[in-house]
Amino acid sequence: MNYTDISKIDWDRYYGDFDFFTSFFSNDNDRRYIYTQIYYPIVQVNNAIRNHIWHFRWFRDGSGKNDVAIKKFICEIEPHLIEIKHTEADITIMDIRNKLVEDISFELNNNYYKLMYGKRIFKRSCASDNSQKS
């Protein structure tokens, strides 16, 4: 419920910084990668939540209580945020992961890191991470 109250100006500024960097030092494929793999998933979540926030608020305060509509809205938003995998053997096992955070963190720490700092620094960073874990 409080997600829409959080300022997202920094996120747009960061994307502007990405766009600025890639326009001078990189190619259109890099810009497209940053947009589709990092920025656009966040935009999708923002739009999905923003489209229904008033319904959630009305549901919460009781002035617009519609369980069927709220379930539908949650079903629209949830796939952007989490991923649920069901495994059935003798018992049903659910594997739930924070899709948005994990996917974007992976991109930022791998392909984006290589793009911004170069492969040599990325490899050095990985090597130092591995030596610290030992």
ROMARVEX-570259 format. One record per atom (N, C-alpha, C): x, y, z. Coordinates in steps of 0.1 Angstrom, whole numbers, padded with zeros to 4 digits, always signed. Layout:
ROMARVEX-570259
XYZ ...
END
This chain:
ROMARVEX-570259
+0008-0012+0000 +0000+0000+0000 +0009+0013+0000 +0020+0012+0007 +0028+0024+0008 +0038+0026-0004 +0038+0016-0013 +0047+0016-0024 +0045+0028-0033 +0033+0033-0035 +0031+0044-0044 +0035+0057-0037 +0036+0057-0024 +0040+0069-0016 +0056+0071-0017 +0063+0061-0021 +0077+0062-0021 +0081+0070-0034 +0091+0079-0032 +0095+0087-0044 +0104+0078-0053 +0100+0078-0066 +0108+0071-0076 +0116+0079-0085 +0118+0092-0081 +0125+0101-0089 +0140+0096-0091 +0146+0091-0081 +0159+0086-0082 +0160+0075-0093 +0150+0066-0093 +0151+0055-0103 +0151+0061-0117 +0143+0071-0120 +0143+0077-0133 +0156+0085-0136 +0161+0091-0126 +0174+0097-0127 +0185+0087-0130 +0185+0076-0123 +0195+0065-0126 +0194+0060-0141 +0182+0058-0145 +0180+0054-0159 +0185+0065-0168 +0183+0078-0165 +0188+0089-0173 +0203+0088-0173 +0210+0085-0162 +0224+0083-0162 +0229+0072-0171 +0221+0060-0170 +0225+0049-0179 +0224+0053-0193 +0213+0060-0197 +0210+0064-0210 +0221+0074-0215 +0225+0083-0206 +0236+0093-0210 +0249+0085-0212 +0252+0076-0203 +0265+0068-0205 +0265+0061-0218 +0254+0053-0220 +0254+0045-0232 +0253+0053-0245 +0248+0065-0245 +0247+0073-0257 +0261+0078-0261 +0270+0079-0252 +0284+0084-0255 +0294+0072-0256 +0293+0063-0248 +0303+0053-0246 +0299+0039-0251 +0288+0037-0256 +0283+0024-0259 +0274+0024-0271 +0268+0013-0274 +0259+0012-0286 +0245+0011-0282 +0236+0010-0293 +0222+0009-0290 +0218-0004-0284 +0225-0015-0287 +0223-0028-0280 +0224-0027-0265 +0234-0020-0261 +0236-0018-0246 +0225-0010-0240 +0221+0000-0247 +0210+0008-0241 +0197+0000-0241 +0195-0008-0251 +0183-0016-0252 +0183-0027-0241 +0195-0032-0239 +0197-0042-0228 +0193-0036-0214 +0199-0024-0211 +0196-0018-0199 +0182-0015-0197 +0175-0010-0207 +0161-0007-0206 +0153-0020-0204 +0155-0030-0213 +0146-0042-0212 +0149-0051-0200 +0161-0052-0196 +0164-0061-0185 +0164-0055-0171 +0166-0042-0170 +0167-0035-0157 +0156-0025-0155 +0154-0016-0164 +0145-0005-0162 +0130-0009-0164 +0128-0015-0175 +0114-0018-0179 +0107-0027-0169 +0113-0037-0163 +0106-0045-0153 +0101-0036-0141 +0109-0027-0138 +0105-0017-0127 +0093-0009-0131 +0094-0004-0144 +0083+0004-0149 +0070-0004-0149 +0071-0017-0153 +0059-0025-0154 +0053-0026-0140 +0061-0028-0130 +0056-0029-0116 +0049-0016-0112 +0056-0005-0114 +0051+0008-0111 +0037+0010-0117 +0036+0008-0130 +0024+0010-0137 +0013+0000-0132 +0016-0012-0130 +0006-0022-0125 +0000-0017-0112 +0009-0013-0103 +0004-0009-0089 -0003+0005-0091 +0002+0014-0098 -0004+0027-0099 -0018+0026-0105 -0020+0017-0114 -0033+0015-0121 -0044+0011-0111 -0040+0004-0100 -0050-0001-0091 -0049+0004-0076 -0040+0013-0074 -0038+0018-0060 -0051+0023-0053 -0059+0030-0061 -0071+0035-0054 -0081+0024-0051 -0081+0014-0059 -0090+0002-0056 -0085-0004-0043 -0072-0005-0041 -0067-0011-0029 -0070-0002-0017 -0068+0011-0018 -0071+0020-0007 -0086+0020-0004 -0094+0020-0014 -0109+0019-0011 -0113+0006-0005 -0106-0005-0009 -0108-0018-0003 -0104-0018+0012 -0093-0012+0014 -0088-0012+0028 -0097-0003+0037 -0101+0008+0033 -0109+0017+0041 -0124+0012+0041 -0128+0003+0033 -0141-0003+0033 -0151+0005+0024 -0147+0015+0017 -0156+0023+0009 -0158+0016-0005 -0149+0008-0009 -0150+0001-0022 -0147-0013-0021 -0153-0020-0013 -0149-0034-0010 -0155-0044-0021 -0146-0049-0029 -0149-0058-0040 -0139-0069-0040 -0141-0080-0034 -0131-0091-0033 -0127-0096-0046 -0137-0098-0055 -0134-0104-0068 -0124-0094-0076 -0127-0082-0076 -0118-0072-0083 -0104-0072-0077 -0103-0072-0064 -0090-0071-0057 -0082-0083-0061 -0088-0095-0061 -0081-0107-0065 -0076-0106-0079 -0084-0101-0088 -0080-0099-0102 -0068-0089-0102 -0068-0078-0095 -0057-0069-0095 -0045-0075-0090 -0046-0082-0079 -0034-0089-0073 -0028-0099-0083 -0037-0106-0090 -0032-0116-0101 -0025-0108-0112 -0028-0096-0114 -0021-0088-0125 -0007-0083-0120 -0007-0080-0107 +0006-0074-0102 +0016-0085-0097 +0011-0095-0091 +0019-0106-0085 +0030-0111-0094 +0027-0115-0107 +0037-0121-0116 +0049-0112-0118 +0047-0099-0117 +0059-0089-0118 +0068-0090-0106 +0063-0094-0095 +0070-0093-0082 +0076-0107-0078 +0068-0117-0079 +0073-0130-0074 +0070-0141-0084 +0078-0151-0083 +0076-0163-0092 +0074-0175-0083 +0063-0183-0086 +0060-0194-0078 +0061-0207-0087 +0069-0216-0083 +0070-0229-0090 +0065-0240-0082 +0056-0248-0087 +0050-0259-0080 +0057-0272-0085 +0062-0280-0075 +0067-0293-0078 +0059-0304-0071 +0054-0313-0079 +0046-0323-0073 +0052-0337-0074 +0054-0343-0063 +0059-0357-0062 +0048-0363-0053 +0052-0369-0042 +0043-0374-0033 +0036-0363-0025 +0043-0352-0024 +0037-0340-0018 +0040-0328-0027 +0032-0317-0025 +0033-0305-0033 +0043-0296-0026 +0053-0292-0034 +0063-0283-0029 +0063-0270-0037 +0062-0258-0030 +0062-0246-0037 +0076-0239-0035 +0081-0234-0046 +0094-0226-0046 +0090-0212-0049 +0091-0203-0040 +0087-0189-0042 +0100-0181-0042 +0101-0172-0052 +0113-0163-0052 +0109-0149-0056 +0116-0140-0051 +0114-0125-0053 +0119-0122-0067 +0111-0124-0077 +0115-0123-0091 +0121-0110-0094 +0114-0099-0091 +0119-0086-0095 +0133-0083-0089 +0134-0084-0076 +0146-0081-0070 +0158-0090-0074 +0155-0103-0074 +0166-0112-0078 +0170-0111-0093 +0161-0109-0102 +0164-0107-0116 +0172-0094-0118 +0168-0084-0112 +0175-0071-0114 +0189-0071-0107 +0189-0077-0095 +0202-0078-0088 +0212-0086-0097 +0207-0097-0102 +0216-0105-0111 +0221-0097-0123 +0213-0090-0129 +0217-0082-0141 +0227-0071-0137 +0224-0064-0126 +0233-0053-0121 +0247-0059-0117 +0247-0071-0111 +0260-0076-0106 +0267-0085-0117 +0261-0086-0129 +0268-0094-0139 +0269-0086-0152 +0260-0087-0161 +0261-0081-0174 +0262-0066-0173 +0254-0060-0165 +0255-0045-0163 +0269-0041-0158 +0274-0048-0148 +0287-0045-0142 +0298-0046-0153 +0297-0057-0161 +0307-0058-0172 +0306-0046-0181 +0294-0042-0185 +0292-0031-0194 +0297-0018-0189 +0295-0016-0176 +0299-0003-0170 +0314-0002-0167 +0320-0014-0162 +0333-0013-0157 +0343-0022-0165 +0338-0029-0175 +0347-0037-0183 +0349-0051-0177 +0352-0060-0186 +0353-0075-0183 +0365-0077-0173 +0376-0069-0175 +0388-0072-0167 +0385-0068-0152 +0378-0057-0150 +0375-0053-0136 +0364-0063-0130 +0355-0068-0139 +0345-0077-0134 +0352-0090-0130 +0361-0095-0138 +0368-0107-0134 +0376-0106-0121 +0382-0094-0120 +0390-0091-0108 +0380-0091-0095 +0369-0085-0097 +0359-0084-0087 +0354-0098-0083 +0352-0106-0093 +0347-0120-0090 +0358-0128-0082 +0370-0126-0086 +0382-0132-0080 +0383-0128-0066 +0381-0115-0063 +0383-0110-0049 +0371-0115-0041 +0359-0116-0047 +0348-0121-0039 +0350-0136-0035 +0355-0144-0045 +0358-0158-0042 +0369-0159-0031 +0379-0151-0031 +0390-0152-0021 +0385-0148-0008 +0375-0138-0007 +0370-0134+0006 +0361-0145+0012 +0354-0153+0003 +0345-0164+0008 +0353-0175+0014 +0366-0177+0009 +0374-0188+0014 +0379-0186+0027 
END
